[in-house]
Amino acid sequence: MITITRATSKHQDFIDLVKQLDAYLKVTDGDDHAFYNQYNSIESLNHVVIAYYENKPIGCGAFKEFNENSVEVKRMYVLPKSRVNGVGKQILNALEIWAKDLGYNSCVLETGKRQIEAVQFYKKCNYTSIPRYGQYQQMENSLCFEKQLK
């Protein structure tokens, strides 16, 4: 059974998973990695979830406030061998519930065009395409999405 734990970015399991995520993104982002990496600091993330299977961390996600009504989903990652078990959806659902409990109305996120599985995943989870926002406006590789929390 998969369990989901709430934490902060200081949790060692989250830190270890993010290191694996960054290694993956360094390859898929290519020349754009340095640009994206500057916006992926985990030092001050107070809303982190970690998925466990048999007491081993297999995935994570986080959010930070985007504006007074929305959060930005960050640092979503599931170990490759665990990706077929719906772990990502459980992590994303846990983040959405937490954001809604805190009074937010929507989630936004950015992912890269090269992260084909991520793009398909967010669409399957009812995220809709929105114009690129903030630091991603000029980045041709970026795709931005939003989901209203009901």
N, C-alpha and C positions, 0 to 999 in steps of 0.2 A: 504494500500500500504506500502511496505517495503522501507525504505530509508537507505542509507549507508552514514556515515559521517567519514571523515578522522580526526584523532586525534593523540595524543601521549599517552604514558603510564601514563601520569599524570592525564588523564581524569577520573573522579570518576566513570562513568558508566563502563568503561573498568576495573577499579580496582575491582568493585563489581562483574562483570561477571567472572573475573579471580579467585576470591575467591570461586565461585561456581564450576568452573572448577577444582580447586585444591582439593576441597572436594570430587568431583567425582573421580579424579585420585588417591587420597589417598586410596580409596577402591579398584579400579581396578588394581593399580600397586602393591598393597600388600607390601611385604618386599622390593621391589625395589624402593618404593616411595622416600625415602630420597636421593638416588642416582640421580634420575631424577629431583627432586625438586631443587637441587643445580644449575641446568642449566636453570631454568625457571624464573629467576629474570625478573621483568618487569621494573626495574628502568630506563633503558636507551633505551627503544624502541621508536624510533621517527616515526615509520610507523605503525600506528594502524588504523583499521577500526572498526566501531561499527554499527550494524544493529538495526534499530528501527521499531517498529510496533505500530501505534497509540501513538507515542512519548514515548514509553517504550523500553528500551534496551533489545534486545532478543538474541543478539549474537555478537561475536567479533573475531578478528584475527589480526595478526601482522606479520611483517617480520623484519629481520636484515640482514646486509650484511654477506654473507658466504665467498665469495671471490670477486675479481673484476668483475666477470661475473655472479655471482649467489647470490640470497638471500635465507635465510632459513625462512620458514614459521613457526611461533610460535603461541602458545596460541589461537588456533582455538577452539571456543566453541559456541554452540547454546543451548539455554534453551530446555530441553526435550520436552515441549509442542509445540515448534516451529519447530521441526526438520523435519516435513513432508512437509513443505511449500517451500523447495528450498532455504532456508535462507543461509545454509552453502555454497551452490554453489555461491550465490550472493556475500558473503563475500570473498570467495576464488578468484572469478573473479575480484573483486575490488582490492585485493592485487596483483594479477598477472598484471593487467593493470597498477597499480602504479609502480610496479617494472620495467615493460617494459618501461614506460615513463621515468624512471630514467636511462635507458640504460642497464639494466640487461638482460641476455639472458636465464636464467633458474631459477627455484625455486627448492629447495631441502627441505625435511622435514623428521622428525623422528616421528613415532608413535609406540605404543606398540601392540604386538600380541593380547593382551587381549582387546584392543579397536576394536572389530570386526567391529562395524559400521563405525568407522573412516577408517579402512583399505579398506572396500568396497567403501566408499565414495571417497577416493583418487584415487582408481583404476577407478571408474566411471568418475572421472574428468580428466582422461588421464595421471595420474601419473604412472610412471613405477618403478619397484623395482630396487634398486641399492645396492651395498655393503654398509654395515654399515660404517659410517664415524665418525671421531673424537672421542669424548668421548663415543660414542655408539658402538665402534668396538667390545668390549668384552661382550656386553650386549645381552644375548640370547633372551630376551623379545623384543628387538628393531627391527623394520622394517624401512628401509629408502627408500625414493622415490624421484624421480626427474621428472620435466616436463620442456620441452623446450618451451620458449615463442616465438611465431611466430609473 
